[in-house]
Amino acid sequence: MAQTLSVLEMVLPVVIMLFIGYFCRVSGILSKDGLGGIKSVISNITLPVVLFKAFYATSYSLDSLFMFSVVFISCSLALGCGFLLNRFVPDSRLMPYLLSGFEVGMLGYALYGLLAGSDQISYMATVDLGQVLFVFTVYLTLLKNATGQKPSLREMLKEMGKNPAFRGVTLGIIVGVTGLGNLITASPVSPIFSAAIEMITLPTSGMILIIVGYELSLRKDLFVPVIKTLVFRTIVMGALLCASSLIIFQVIPFDKQLFMALILLFSLPAPFVIPLYADVESEGIYISTALSMGTLVTILIFVGLSVYAVA
């Protein structure tokens, strides 16, 4: 009974917030413009602070570099598999980009915080670093090329520098690596600093889940290509999760929190930023439907992961 209650404690808030988001859409309580405002607050303010908090609290070592390499290579292999499998979804030139990358910022941190507690969020940052750099370099470069854009290295670096989430990650890494984080934690202002960070980040998970619930949509006419895409992604990510876990825990002692972060990482949908960084044209609805259904798959896996978390 206690285990069931512990699982419900993690799962029910997610389901409730998703339902609130869906209800806000069907009832008209929240307009598209209003949703855009919430997204803007998250992407420009609260999410960068969440990322800063996660990365400045992370311990950096050779193990971190090893983890970064494994995840970066996994993302590259997933994208390669996407190109090989693209012939099974012939009407989409962007299908490979739905098979790689993870929506950690707008979903992963929110779910991991519910799963393990906000004080353990650095575990998610540890596995996130490799995919963050992959997405902002290899992934977006190839995605833009696929849609007819030819960004130069200077343009890509400039865009990375302008992105608030990437700034949050970068500042967090700088503070963590230089030891400034430890100085802040040991200083008399630590409680004030922590309280301010907590106040800013606290609403993020709820707001993100409302957005996800609001945007969940299933298009029957796209059922076959979307299901194919999700099946391919599940198989590829399942294989990469097994391989990555075996490799990582041969080098690093097994850690349940880290293992849960890996499982959640590989269960996440593709990055939600695809339509923001590429001219998706006629594939926009296919991509949004695939991301919506991919999010539902993630929530189902999260339920199972919640059982493992309290076991």
C-alpha positions as CSV (number, residue, x, y, z in Angstrom):
1,M,0.0,0.0,0.0
2,A,2.8,2.4,0.9
3,Q,4.5,1.7,-2.4
4,T,1.3,2.4,-4.3
5,L,0.9,5.7,-2.6
6,S,4.5,6.6,-3.3
7,V,4.0,5.9,-7.0
8,L,0.7,7.9,-7.1
9,E,2.5,10.7,-5.4
10,M,4.8,11.0,-8.4
11,V,2.3,10.1,-11.2
12,L,-0.9,11.8,-10.2
13,P,0.5,15.4,-10.2
14,V,1.8,14.7,-13.8
15,V,-1.6,13.4,-15.0
16,I,-3.5,16.3,-13.2
17,M,-1.3,19.0,-14.8
18,L,-1.6,17.4,-18.2
19,F,-5.4,17.3,-17.8
20,I,-5.4,21.0,-16.7
21,G,-3.5,21.9,-19.8
22,Y,-5.9,19.9,-22.0
23,F,-8.9,21.4,-20.2
24,C,-7.4,24.9,-20.7
25,R,-7.4,24.3,-24.5
26,V,-10.9,22.7,-24.9
27,S,-12.6,25.2,-22.6
28,G,-10.8,28.3,-24.1
29,I,-9.5,29.4,-20.7
30,L,-6.1,29.8,-22.2
31,S,-5.6,31.2,-25.7
32,K,-2.8,30.4,-28.1
33,D,-1.4,33.9,-27.3
34,G,-1.6,33.2,-23.6
35,L,0.2,29.9,-24.1
36,G,2.9,31.7,-26.0
37,G,3.4,34.0,-23.0
38,I,3.8,31.1,-20.7
39,K,6.3,29.5,-23.1
40,S,8.2,32.8,-23.3
41,V,8.5,33.1,-19.5
42,I,9.7,29.5,-19.2
43,S,12.2,29.6,-22.1
44,N,13.7,33.0,-21.2
45,I,13.6,33.0,-17.4
46,T,12.7,29.9,-15.4
47,L,14.2,27.2,-17.6
48,P,17.6,28.8,-17.8
49,V,17.6,29.1,-14.0
50,V,16.6,25.5,-13.7
51,L,19.5,24.5,-16.0
52,F,21.9,26.8,-14.1
53,K,20.9,25.2,-10.8
54,A,21.3,21.7,-12.2
55,F,24.7,22.3,-13.8
56,Y,26.3,24.4,-11.1
57,A,25.5,21.7,-8.5
58,T,27.0,18.9,-10.7
59,S,30.3,17.4,-9.8
60,Y,32.7,17.5,-12.8
61,S,35.4,14.8,-13.2
62,L,36.7,12.3,-15.7
63,D,33.5,10.3,-15.1
64,S,31.5,13.3,-16.3
65,L,33.6,13.6,-19.5
66,F,33.1,9.8,-20.0
67,M,29.3,10.2,-19.6
68,F,29.3,13.1,-21.9
69,S,31.1,11.1,-24.6
70,V,28.7,8.1,-24.3
71,V,25.6,10.3,-24.6
72,F,27.0,12.4,-27.4
73,I,27.9,9.2,-29.4
74,S,24.5,7.7,-28.6
75,C,22.7,10.7,-30.1
76,S,24.9,10.6,-33.2
77,L,24.2,6.9,-33.7
78,A,20.5,7.5,-33.3
79,L,20.6,10.2,-36.0
80,G,22.5,7.8,-38.2
81,C,19.8,5.1,-37.7
82,G,17.2,7.8,-38.6
83,F,18.8,8.3,-42.0
84,L,18.9,4.5,-42.6
85,L,15.3,4.1,-41.6
86,N,14.0,7.2,-43.4
87,R,13.1,5.1,-46.5
88,F,10.3,3.5,-44.4
89,V,8.7,7.0,-44.0
90,P,9.3,8.2,-47.6
91,D,7.2,11.3,-47.4
92,S,9.3,12.9,-44.7
93,R,12.8,14.3,-45.1
94,L,12.8,15.3,-41.4
95,M,12.0,11.9,-39.9
96,P,15.6,11.2,-38.9
97,Y,15.5,14.2,-36.5
98,L,12.6,12.7,-34.7
99,L,14.8,9.7,-33.9
100,S,17.6,11.6,-32.2
101,G,18.0,14.2,-29.4
102,F,15.9,14.5,-26.3
103,E,13.5,17.1,-24.9
104,V,15.3,17.3,-21.5
105,G,14.8,21.0,-20.8
106,M,11.0,21.3,-21.3
107,L,10.2,17.8,-20.0
108,G,13.1,15.8,-18.6
109,Y,13.9,18.0,-15.7
110,A,10.3,18.4,-14.8
111,L,9.7,14.7,-14.6
112,Y,13.0,13.8,-12.9
113,G,12.3,16.4,-10.3
114,L,9.0,14.6,-9.5
115,L,10.8,11.3,-9.7
116,A,13.8,11.9,-7.5
117,G,13.3,15.3,-5.9
118,S,14.6,18.7,-7.0
119,D,17.7,18.2,-4.8
120,Q,18.8,15.3,-7.1
121,I,18.4,17.2,-10.4
122,S,22.1,17.2,-10.9
123,Y,21.9,13.6,-12.0
124,M,19.8,14.7,-14.9
125,A,22.3,17.4,-15.8
126,T,25.1,14.8,-15.8
127,V,23.4,12.8,-18.6
128,D,22.0,15.9,-20.3
129,L,25.3,17.6,-21.1
130,G,26.3,15.3,-24.0
131,Q,22.9,15.8,-25.7
132,V,22.8,19.5,-25.1
133,L,26.1,20.0,-27.0
134,F,25.0,17.5,-29.7
135,V,21.7,19.3,-30.3
136,F,23.3,22.8,-30.5
137,T,26.1,21.6,-32.8
138,V,25.6,18.5,-35.0
139,Y,21.8,18.2,-34.8
140,L,20.8,21.8,-35.5
141,T,23.4,22.2,-38.2
142,L,22.2,19.2,-40.1
143,L,18.6,20.1,-39.5
144,K,19.0,23.6,-41.0
145,N,20.9,22.1,-43.9
146,A,18.0,19.7,-44.5
147,T,15.5,22.6,-44.7
148,G,17.6,24.6,-47.1
149,Q,19.5,26.8,-44.7
150,K,23.3,27.0,-44.7
151,P,24.4,28.5,-41.4
152,S,28.0,29.3,-41.0
153,L,30.0,28.3,-37.9
154,R,29.9,32.0,-36.8
155,E,26.1,32.1,-37.2
156,M,25.7,28.9,-35.2
157,L,27.9,30.1,-32.4
158,K,26.1,33.4,-32.4
159,E,22.7,31.6,-32.1
160,M,24.0,29.4,-29.3
161,G,25.1,32.5,-27.4
162,K,21.7,34.1,-27.8
163,N,19.8,31.1,-26.6
164,P,18.8,31.6,-22.9
165,A,18.8,27.9,-22.1
166,F,22.3,27.4,-23.5
167,R,23.4,30.5,-21.5
168,G,22.0,28.9,-18.3
169,V,23.9,25.6,-19.0
170,T,27.1,27.5,-19.8
171,L,27.0,29.7,-16.7
172,G,26.2,26.7,-14.6
173,I,29.1,24.7,-15.9
174,I,31.5,27.7,-15.4
175,V,30.3,28.2,-11.8
176,G,30.5,24.4,-11.1
177,V,33.9,23.8,-12.7
178,T,35.6,26.8,-11.1
179,G,34.3,26.0,-7.6
180,L,32.3,29.2,-7.3
181,G,29.3,27.0,-6.5
182,N,31.0,25.6,-3.4
183,L,32.0,29.1,-2.3
184,I,28.4,30.2,-2.6
185,T,27.1,27.2,-0.8
186,A,29.5,27.8,2.1
187,S,28.9,31.5,2.3
188,P,26.4,33.2,4.7
189,V,24.3,34.2,1.7
190,S,23.7,30.6,0.7
191,P,20.2,30.4,2.2
192,I,19.1,33.6,0.4
193,F,20.6,32.4,-2.9
194,S,18.9,29.0,-2.6
195,A,15.6,30.5,-1.7
196,A,15.7,32.9,-4.6
197,I,16.6,30.0,-7.0
198,E,13.9,27.8,-5.6
199,M,11.2,30.5,-5.9
200,I,12.1,31.1,-9.6
201,T,12.3,27.4,-10.5
202,L,9.4,26.0,-8.5
203,P,6.6,26.8,-11.0
204,T,8.5,25.5,-14.0
205,S,7.5,21.8,-13.8
206,G,3.8,22.6,-13.5
207,M,3.8,25.2,-16.3
208,I,5.7,22.8,-18.7
209,L,3.2,20.0,-18.0
210,I,0.3,22.4,-18.7
211,I,1.9,23.3,-22.0
212,V,2.4,19.7,-22.9
213,G,-1.3,18.9,-22.0
214,Y,-2.5,21.9,-24.0
215,E,-0.6,20.8,-27.1
216,L,-1.4,17.1,-27.0
217,S,-3.1,16.3,-30.3
218,L,-3.5,13.1,-32.3
219,R,-4.1,13.2,-36.1
220,K,-5.8,10.1,-37.4
221,D,-4.6,10.7,-41.0
222,L,-1.0,10.7,-39.7
223,F,-1.4,7.6,-37.6
224,V,0.7,5.3,-39.8
225,P,3.8,7.4,-40.3
226,V,3.8,8.6,-36.7
227,I,3.4,5.1,-35.3
228,K,6.3,4.0,-37.6
229,T,8.4,6.8,-36.3
230,L,7.7,6.1,-32.7
231,V,8.3,2.4,-33.1
232,F,11.6,3.1,-34.7
233,R,12.6,5.6,-32.0
234,T,11.6,3.2,-29.2
235,I,13.6,0.3,-30.7
236,V,16.7,2.5,-31.4
237,M,16.6,4.3,-28.0
238,G,16.0,1.0,-26.2
239,A,19.1,-0.5,-27.8
240,L,21.2,2.6,-27.1
241,L,20.0,2.7,-23.5
242,C,21.1,-1.0,-22.9
243,A,24.4,-0.4,-24.6
244,S,25.1,2.9,-22.8
245,S,24.2,1.5,-19.4
246,L,26.4,-1.5,-19.9
247,I,29.3,0.7,-20.9
248,I,28.8,3.4,-18.3
249,F,28.4,1.0,-15.3
250,Q,31.5,-1.0,-16.4
251,V,33.5,2.2,-15.6
252,I,31.3,3.9,-13.0
253,P,29.9,2.1,-9.9
254,F,26.2,1.5,-10.3
255,D,24.0,4.3,-9.0
256,K,20.2,3.9,-9.0
257,Q,19.6,7.7,-9.3
258,L,22.0,7.9,-12.3
259,F,20.4,4.8,-13.9
260,M,16.9,6.4,-13.6
261,A,18.2,9.5,-15.2
262,L,19.5,7.4,-18.1
263,I,16.2,5.6,-18.5
264,L,14.3,8.8,-18.4
265,L,16.7,10.5,-20.9
266,F,16.3,7.7,-23.5
267,S,12.5,7.6,-23.1
268,L,12.1,11.4,-23.8
269,P,10.6,12.6,-27.1
270,A,12.7,14.4,-29.7
271,P,13.5,18.1,-29.0
272,F,10.4,20.4,-29.2
273,V,12.5,23.1,-30.9
274,I,12.5,21.4,-34.3
275,P,9.8,23.8,-35.7
276,L,11.6,26.7,-34.1
277,Y,14.9,26.1,-35.8
278,A,13.8,24.7,-39.1
279,D,11.3,25.6,-41.8
280,V,9.2,22.4,-41.5
281,E,6.6,23.6,-44.1
282,S,4.1,20.7,-44.9
283,E,5.7,18.4,-42.3
284,G,4.8,20.7,-39.3
285,I,1.6,18.7,-38.4
286,Y,3.4,15.4,-38.7
287,I,6.2,16.6,-36.5
288,S,3.9,18.1,-33.8
289,T,1.8,14.9,-33.8
290,A,4.9,12.7,-33.4
291,L,6.1,14.9,-30.6
292,S,2.7,14.7,-28.9
293,M,2.4,11.0,-29.1
294,G,6.1,10.6,-28.1
295,T,5.3,12.6,-25.0
296,L,2.5,10.2,-24.2
297,V,5.0,7.3,-24.5
298,T,7.3,9.1,-22.1
299,I,4.5,9.5,-19.6
300,L,3.7,5.8,-19.7
301,I,7.4,4.9,-19.2
302,F,7.5,7.5,-16.3
303,V,4.8,5.5,-14.6
304,G,6.9,2.4,-14.7
305,L,10.0,4.3,-13.7
306,S,8.0,5.6,-10.7
307,V,7.5,2.0,-9.5
308,Y,11.2,1.3,-9.9
309,A,12.0,4.5,-8.0
310,V,10.2,3.4,-4.8
311,A,11.1,-0.3,-5.1
